[in-house]
């Protein structure tokens, strides 16, 4: 099973917060500062995943629509 884009994003979030905790625990940097900075990195990853994402063009979106199928709308 290959890693997908969003799997890497989730791993990046976990890794950034864990790195912040380790930096706060093992160096003279305040834990609060280290974790806030790491959460800033995590927020950047989340923002990229939400607003940029792996979509390369309109063709990618049409494949998703075809997979889901038609949607019946009632009045």
Secondary structure, 3 states (H helix, E strand, C coil): CCCCHHHHHHHHHHHHHHHHHHHHHHCCCCHHHHHHHHHHHHHHHHHHHHHCCCCCCHHHHHHHHHHHCCCCCCC
